Amino acid sequence: MDEERSAGDAGFVGIYLPEGCRAMIALQRGVIARQQALETGLGPNSIETLLRTGRWQRVQRGVYVAFTGPPSREALLEAALLRAGPDAVLSHRTAAEILGLTGSHHDGPVHVTVPKNTHRAQIRGVVIHRTERAVASRDPYAFPPCTRIEDTVLDLAGSSRTADEAYGWVYRAAGKWLISPGQLREAVLQRTRMRWRPELLRALEAADDGVRSNLEYRYVRDVERPHRLPRATRQARVIRYGKPCYLDNLYEDYLVCVELDGIEAHPRDERWRDFRRDNAGAADGIVTLRYGWSDVTQSPCGVAGQVAAVLQKRGWAGPVRRCGPSCGLR
């Protein structure tokens, strides 16, 4: 039925929405494509009336929101998918937003992945990625449709400008327990052509050892291993004030702890918690050393020298070794 009918004293024409149209709108968070509306029995004249009177709004070419007021983020994502085509999935930073990989929604463009042979013109506010894995990478349980967590992480890592940025996506996913390092490794091995592939495999090896951040990886890679320090236990579980907590690097045989303070992991309002934890460790006989990003990245040899000195005072026989001809170790 497509007849416009009077809305009485409302001052505008009432439109009958077929049941299938209403169901489609509800399912798609208030969004519907023109072709979908036509297929449910809503006629073109009714669509134009809804748009003209402002009850529907055009957000993409041939895609509408069936309400007044600003479209929500969820509605904009649905609209981007409908405009991109039936096999489109949200990907990259947009998929990371949906899967909980990022802390909040991303205000930038919507990222969508489509099959490689899809020919689609540019879409306003949308970045289109084309790949042969578009269908296979779709998460069967996610709504709205997006790439699986492993593909999302590797898409973001592969498009990163630096290796550190690529590591960050891997450790963020592992640190949030969204996926295991082993599962990510399998996904990397399946991608024979990928930027940062060797570096990511090394980072995932460290993740198997308990490394959960870029800074922790830098410590292992640039401080501990090249200077032949003993191997610490990562994320060592200890009981403090009757509750479990986890130490970044604990040299258990020598009761020495190395904590690495990244800004994201240790914001200013949590500093007092760190102090209390260090004090409790001292009561247990544990000496705690703390280093930040600039310490580990700009002076890894100096950090190694300090850690080695404390370990030696606690009984480590050593020796600490220079990492190369230009090593700054004293």
One Martini backbone bead per residue (centre of mass of N, CA, C, O) as a GRO file, in nm:
protein
  330
    1MET     BB    1   0.095   0.037   0.025
    2ASP     BB    2   0.104   0.401  -0.120
    3GLU     BB    3  -0.089   0.585   0.024
    4GLU     BB    4  -0.173   0.893   0.097
    5ARG     BB    5  -0.275   1.036   0.414
    6SER     BB    6  -0.438   1.199   0.632
    7ALA     BB    7  -0.349   1.374   0.954
    8GLY     BB    8  -0.529   1.602   0.991
    9ASP     BB    9  -0.417   1.838   1.225
   10ALA     BB   10  -0.102   1.804   1.166
   11GLY     BB   11  -0.031   1.925   0.853
   12PHE     BB   12   0.032   1.635   0.733
   13VAL     BB   13   0.118   1.359   0.567
   14GLY     BB   14   0.041   1.036   0.592
   15ILE     BB   15   0.227   0.723   0.633
   16TYR     BB   16   0.243   0.398   0.528
   17LEU     BB   17   0.416   0.137   0.694
   18PRO     BB   18   0.525  -0.142   0.638
   19GLU     BB   19   0.614  -0.398   0.832
   20GLY     BB   20   0.889  -0.457   0.692
   21CYS     BB   21   0.996  -0.169   0.722
   22ARG     BB   22   0.987  -0.145   1.031
   23ALA     BB   23   1.175  -0.389   1.083
   24MET     BB   24   1.422  -0.281   0.932
   25ILE     BB   25   1.462  -0.026   1.099
   26ALA     BB   26   1.498  -0.167   1.374
   27LEU     BB   27   1.743  -0.349   1.293
   28GLN     BB   28   1.906  -0.070   1.166
   29ARG     BB   29   1.894   0.175   1.366
   30GLY     BB   30   1.700   0.365   1.169
   31VAL     BB   31   1.787   0.231   0.891
   32ILE     BB   32   1.744   0.277   0.523
   33ALA     BB   33   1.716   0.170   0.209
   34ARG     BB   34   1.559   0.231  -0.074
   35GLN     BB   35   1.540  -0.062  -0.179
   36GLN     BB   36   1.421  -0.180   0.077
   37ALA     BB   37   1.162  -0.012   0.085
   38LEU     BB   38   1.052  -0.106  -0.190
   39GLU     BB   39   1.048  -0.420  -0.118
   40THR     BB   40   0.818  -0.371   0.117
   41GLY     BB   41   0.607  -0.142  -0.042
   42LEU     BB   42   0.731   0.132  -0.060
   43GLY     BB   43   0.690   0.412  -0.227
   44PRO     BB   44   0.836   0.680  -0.385
   45ASN     BB   45   0.635   0.900  -0.288
   46SER     BB   46   0.666   0.840   0.015
   47ILE     BB   47   0.965   0.892   0.038
   48GLU     BB   48   0.959   1.189  -0.054
   49THR     BB   49   0.770   1.285   0.172
   50LEU     BB   50   0.951   1.208   0.415
   51LEU     BB   51   1.182   1.393   0.325
   52ARG     BB   52   1.034   1.668   0.290
   53THR     BB   53   0.918   1.659   0.603
   54GLY     BB   54   1.168   1.527   0.790
   55ARG     BB   55   1.123   1.221   0.887
   56TRP     BB   56   1.346   1.186   0.686
   57GLN     BB   57   1.703   1.121   0.618
   58ARG     BB   58   1.980   1.191   0.428
   59VAL     BB   59   2.314   1.024   0.456
   60GLN     BB   60   2.307   0.876   0.183
   61ARG     BB   61   2.300   0.744  -0.107
   62GLY     BB   62   2.007   0.574  -0.066
   63VAL     BB   63   2.013   0.664   0.251
   64TYR     BB   64   1.822   0.644   0.563
   65VAL     BB   65   1.673   0.812   0.834
   66ALA     BB   66   1.378   0.741   1.054
   67PHE     BB   67   1.445   1.042   1.180
   68THR     BB   68   1.497   1.296   1.387
   69GLY     BB   69   1.780   1.438   1.408
   70PRO     BB   70   2.074   1.338   1.494
   71PRO     BB   71   2.276   1.102   1.405
   72SER     BB   72   2.410   0.836   1.515
   73ARG     BB   73   2.677   0.640   1.513
   74GLU     BB   74   2.525   0.379   1.446
   75ALA     BB   75   2.376   0.494   1.198
   76LEU     BB   76   2.630   0.565   1.030
   77LEU     BB   77   2.736   0.276   1.007
   78GLU     BB   78   2.492   0.156   0.862
   79ALA     BB   79   2.499   0.348   0.618
   80ALA     BB   80   2.779   0.266   0.514
   81LEU     BB   81   2.711  -0.030   0.459
   82LEU     BB   82   2.474   0.011   0.261
   83ARG     BB   83   2.643   0.176   0.054
   84ALA     BB   84   2.878  -0.045   0.006
   85GLY     BB   85   2.729  -0.324   0.053
   86PRO     BB   86   2.659  -0.662   0.126
   87ASP     BB   87   2.992  -0.733   0.185
   88ALA     BB   88   3.029  -0.532   0.398
   89VAL     BB   89   3.272  -0.423   0.652
   90LEU     BB   90   3.386  -0.332   0.935
   91SER     BB   91   3.706  -0.167   1.000
   92HIS     BB   92   3.962  -0.116   1.176
   93ARG     BB   93   3.885   0.141   1.380
   94THR     BB   94   3.585   0.064   1.378
   95ALA     BB   95   3.614  -0.227   1.476
   96ALA     BB   96   3.768  -0.157   1.735
   97GLU     BB   97   3.531  -0.010   1.864
   98ILE     BB   98   3.330  -0.255   1.871
   99LEU     BB   99   3.545  -0.474   2.014
  100GLY     BB  100   3.719  -0.302   2.244
  101LEU     BB  101   4.012  -0.185   2.157
  102THR     BB  102   3.890   0.082   2.225
  103GLY     BB  103   3.768   0.311   2.455
  104SER     BB  104   3.624   0.467   2.212
  105HIS     BB  105   3.489   0.636   1.984
  106HIS     BB  106   3.540   0.727   1.649
  107ASP     BB  107   3.534   1.049   1.480
  108GLY     BB  108   3.608   0.959   1.223
  109PRO     BB  109   3.611   0.777   0.976
  110VAL     BB  110   3.468   0.517   0.812
  111HIS     BB  111   3.559   0.176   0.805
  112VAL     BB  112   3.562  -0.026   0.501
  113THR     BB  113   3.527  -0.359   0.378
  114VAL     BB  114   3.577  -0.501   0.053
  115PRO     BB  115   3.585  -0.662  -0.211
  116LYS     BB  116   3.817  -0.634  -0.457
  117ASN     BB  117   3.589  -0.639  -0.705
  118THR     BB  118   3.466  -0.384  -0.599
  119HIS     BB  119   3.265  -0.119  -0.742
  120ARG     BB  120   3.310   0.192  -0.571
  121ALA     BB  121   3.250   0.483  -0.499
  122GLN     BB  122   3.282   0.736  -0.326
  123ILE     BB  123   3.228   0.794   0.030
  124ARG     BB  124   3.103   0.984   0.255
  125GLY     BB  125   3.301   0.934   0.540
  126VAL     BB  126   3.460   0.694   0.383
  127VAL     BB  127   3.682   0.417   0.408
  128ILE     BB  128   3.804   0.205   0.153
  129HIS     BB  129   3.868  -0.144   0.157
  130ARG     BB  130   4.051  -0.392  -0.034
  131THR     BB  131   3.985  -0.754  -0.030
  132GLU     BB  132   3.990  -1.107  -0.042
  133ARG     BB  133   3.903  -1.126   0.289
  134ALA     BB  134   3.625  -0.999   0.353
  135VAL     BB  135   3.443  -1.248   0.408
  136ALA     BB  136   3.638  -1.422   0.596
  137SER     BB  137   3.672  -1.170   0.817
  138ARG     BB  138   3.398  -1.208   0.928
  139ASP     BB  139   3.209  -1.172   1.204
  140PRO     BB  140   2.947  -1.386   1.295
  141TYR     BB  141   2.860  -1.209   1.581
  142ALA     BB  142   2.864  -0.929   1.482
  143PHE     BB  143   2.697  -0.605   1.567
  144PRO     BB  144   2.778  -0.490   1.330
  145PRO     BB  145   2.952  -0.572   1.071
  146CYS     BB  146   3.281  -0.719   1.120
  147THR     BB  147   3.585  -0.782   1.186
  148ARG     BB  148   3.785  -0.974   1.325
  149ILE     BB  149   4.011  -0.939   1.566
  150GLU     BB  150   4.263  -1.039   1.410
  151ASP     BB  151   4.212  -0.863   1.154
  152THR     BB  152   4.202  -0.592   1.292
  153VAL     BB  153   4.486  -0.590   1.411
  154LEU     BB  154   4.642  -0.643   1.139
  155ASP     BB  155   4.534  -0.403   0.982
  156LEU     BB  156   4.652  -0.191   1.177
  157ALA     BB  157   4.945  -0.286   1.175
  158GLY     BB  158   4.988  -0.274   0.859
  159SER     BB  159   4.907   0.055   0.865
  160SER     BB  160   5.143   0.138   1.013
  161ARG     BB  161   5.416   0.362   1.035
  162THR     BB  162   5.526   0.189   1.278
  163ALA     BB  163   5.634  -0.058   1.479
  164ASP     BB  164   5.526   0.053   1.746
  165GLU     BB  165   5.234   0.080   1.648
  166ALA     BB  166   5.198  -0.218   1.582
  167TYR     BB  167   5.251  -0.331   1.865
  168GLY     BB  168   5.020  -0.185   2.010
  169TRP     BB  169   4.786  -0.359   1.893
  170VAL     BB  170   4.879  -0.631   2.001
  171TYR     BB  171   4.898  -0.555   2.311
  172ARG     BB  172   4.613  -0.454   2.346
  173ALA     BB  173   4.466  -0.720   2.283
  174ALA     BB  174   4.618  -0.897   2.493
  175GLY     BB  175   4.568  -0.711   2.747
  176LYS     BB  176   4.236  -0.746   2.704
  177TRP     BB  177   4.172  -1.048   2.627
  178LEU     BB  178   4.072  -1.083   2.311
  179ILE     BB  179   4.349  -1.239   2.247
  180SER     BB  180   4.591  -1.452   2.166
  181PRO     BB  181   4.909  -1.481   2.061
  182GLY     BB  182   4.863  -1.747   1.904
  183GLN     BB  183   4.633  -1.644   1.722
  184LEU     BB  184   4.794  -1.413   1.595
  185ARG     BB  185   5.017  -1.583   1.471
  186GLU     BB  186   4.840  -1.745   1.279
  187ALA     BB  187   4.744  -1.494   1.123
  188VAL     BB  188   5.022  -1.402   1.026
  189LEU     BB  189   5.102  -1.667   0.873
  190GLN     BB  190   4.860  -1.629   0.660
  191ARG     BB  191   5.028  -1.362   0.592
  192THR     BB  192   5.269  -1.331   0.354
  193ARG     BB  193   5.170  -1.023   0.304
  194MET     BB  194   5.318  -0.793   0.540
  195ARG     BB  195   5.356  -0.542   0.732
  196TRP     BB  196   5.571  -0.619   0.996
  197ARG     BB  197   5.594  -0.928   1.025
  198PRO     BB  198   5.865  -0.996   1.174
  199GLU     BB  199   5.814  -0.802   1.413
  200LEU     BB  200   5.549  -0.935   1.514
  201LEU     BB  201   5.664  -1.215   1.577
  202ARG     BB  202   5.855  -1.110   1.800
  203ALA     BB  203   5.636  -0.977   1.976
  204LEU     BB  204   5.474  -1.246   2.022
  205GLU     BB  205   5.696  -1.393   2.173
  206ALA     BB  206   5.687  -1.195   2.412
  207ALA     BB  207   5.386  -1.238   2.480
  208ASP     BB  208   5.427  -1.532   2.576
  209ASP     BB  209   5.609  -1.406   2.826
  210GLY     BB  210   5.402  -1.144   2.920
  211VAL     BB  211   5.395  -0.921   2.734
  212ARG     BB  212   5.177  -0.594   2.736
  213SER     BB  213   5.380  -0.377   2.597
  214ASN     BB  214   5.590  -0.168   2.445
  215LEU     BB  215   5.771  -0.112   2.692
  216GLU     BB  216   5.822  -0.406   2.769
  217TYR     BB  217   5.953  -0.482   2.500
  218ARG     BB  218   6.186  -0.281   2.511
  219TYR     BB  219   6.313  -0.398   2.761
  220VAL     BB  220   6.374  -0.679   2.652
  221ARG     BB  221   6.519  -0.596   2.378
  222ASP     BB  222   6.721  -0.342   2.500
  223VAL     BB  223   6.804  -0.454   2.795
  224GLU     BB  224   6.804  -0.754   2.884
  225ARG     BB  225   6.919  -0.926   2.643
  226PRO     BB  226   7.181  -0.761   2.538
  227HIS     BB  227   7.295  -0.763   2.863
  228ARG     BB  228   7.247  -1.040   3.009
  229LEU     BB  229   7.017  -1.061   3.184
  230PRO     BB  230   6.812  -1.194   3.366
  231ARG     BB  231   6.512  -1.358   3.363
  232ALA     BB  232   6.207  -1.246   3.400
  233THR     BB  233   5.897  -1.230   3.544
  234ARG     BB  234   5.598  -1.188   3.398
  235GLN     BB  235   5.337  -1.098   3.560
  236ALA     BB  236   5.373  -1.126   3.863
  237ARG     BB  237   5.218  -1.290   4.125
  238VAL     BB  238   5.090  -1.108   4.406
  239ILE     BB  239   5.024  -1.032   4.750
  240ARG     BB  240   4.826  -0.737   4.842
  241TYR     BB  241   4.620  -0.678   5.084
  242GLY     BB  242   4.475  -0.962   4.992
  243LYS     BB  243   4.558  -0.902   4.687
  244PRO     BB  244   4.608  -0.937   4.363
  245CYS     BB  245   4.909  -0.871   4.175
  246TYR     BB  246   5.114  -0.728   3.901
  247LEU     BB  247   5.439  -0.763   3.785
  248ASP     BB  248   5.628  -0.690   3.526
  249ASN     BB  249   5.930  -0.748   3.669
  250LEU     BB  250   6.060  -1.046   3.830
  251TYR     BB  251   6.344  -1.121   4.031
  252GLU     BB  252   6.308  -1.368   4.240
  253ASP     BB  253   6.603  -1.451   4.344
  254TYR     BB  254   6.650  -1.114   4.418
  255LEU     BB  255   6.416  -0.919   4.482
  256VAL     BB  256   6.352  -0.775   4.191
  257CYS     BB  257   6.181  -0.489   4.049
  258VAL     BB  258   6.042  -0.391   3.723
  259GLU     BB  259   5.881  -0.095   3.643
  260LEU     BB  260   5.657   0.023   3.377
  261ASP     BB  261   5.564   0.367   3.293
  262GLY     BB  262   5.301   0.422   3.126
  263ILE     BB  263   5.064   0.651   3.069
  264GLU     BB  264   4.823   0.458   3.023
  265ALA     BB  265   4.883   0.255   3.267
  266HIS     BB  266   4.992   0.529   3.452
  267PRO     BB  267   4.825   0.748   3.566
  268ARG     BB  268   4.832   1.003   3.788
  269ASP     BB  269   4.587   0.888   3.975
  270GLU     BB  270   4.782   0.607   4.026
  271ARG     BB  271   5.046   0.666   4.186
  272TRP     BB  272   4.968   0.591   4.478
  273ARG     BB  273   4.935   0.293   4.420
  274ASP     BB  274   5.232   0.246   4.348
  275PHE     BB  275   5.353   0.331   4.616
  276ARG     BB  276   5.207   0.122   4.791
  277ARG     BB  277   5.325  -0.122   4.643
  278ASP     BB  278   5.624  -0.061   4.698
  279ASN     BB  279   5.603  -0.065   5.006
  280ALA     BB  280   5.505  -0.356   5.026
  281GLY     BB  281   5.756  -0.476   4.890
  282ALA     BB  282   5.963  -0.382   5.100
  283ALA     BB  283   5.838  -0.555   5.328
  284ASP     BB  284   5.922  -0.821   5.141
  285GLY     BB  285   6.218  -0.738   5.007
  286ILE     BB  286   6.147  -0.557   4.758
  287VAL     BB  287   6.299  -0.407   4.490
  288THR     BB  288   6.207  -0.103   4.315
  289LEU     BB  289   6.210  -0.019   3.971
  290ARG     BB  290   6.156   0.281   3.768
  291TYR     BB  291   6.038   0.324   3.423
  292GLY     BB  292   6.021   0.499   3.130
  293TRP     BB  293   6.019   0.564   2.804
  294SER     BB  294   6.280   0.739   2.793
  295ASP     BB  295   6.468   0.544   2.938
  296VAL     BB  296   6.441   0.291   2.746
  297THR     BB  297   6.481   0.443   2.457
  298GLN     BB  298   6.739   0.644   2.532
  299SER     BB  299   6.872   0.449   2.797
  300PRO     BB  300   6.925   0.126   2.804
  301CYS     BB  301   7.213   0.100   2.924
  302GLY     BB  302   7.161   0.252   3.187
  303VAL     BB  303   6.942   0.065   3.290
  304ALA     BB  304   7.110  -0.193   3.290
  305GLY     BB  305   7.318  -0.094   3.499
  306GLN     BB  306   7.122  -0.056   3.736
  307VAL     BB  307   7.000  -0.337   3.748
  308ALA     BB  308   7.267  -0.489   3.780
  309ALA     BB  309   7.358  -0.359   4.048
  310VAL     BB  310   7.119  -0.464   4.215
  311LEU     BB  311   7.151  -0.765   4.154
  312GLN     BB  312   7.440  -0.792   4.268
  313LYS     BB  313   7.359  -0.710   4.562
  314ARG     BB  314   7.150  -0.977   4.550
  315GLY     BB  315   7.357  -1.218   4.401
  316TRP     BB  316   7.439  -1.168   4.121
  317ALA     BB  317   7.710  -1.275   3.916
  318GLY     BB  318   7.696  -1.254   3.625
  319PRO     BB  319   7.771  -1.055   3.379
  320VAL     BB  320   7.741  -0.769   3.239
  321ARG     BB  321   7.685  -0.666   2.896
  322ARG     BB  322   7.765  -0.546   2.609
  323CYS     BB  323   7.574  -0.468   2.312
  324GLY     BB  324   7.824  -0.298   2.191
  325PRO     BB  325   8.048  -0.065   2.082
  326SER     BB  326   7.821   0.178   2.171
  327CYS     BB  327   7.785   0.120   2.455
  328GLY     BB  328   7.669   0.290   2.767
  329LEU     BB  329   7.796   0.107   2.961
  330ARG     BB  330   7.941   0.113   3.314
   0.00000   0.00000   0.00000
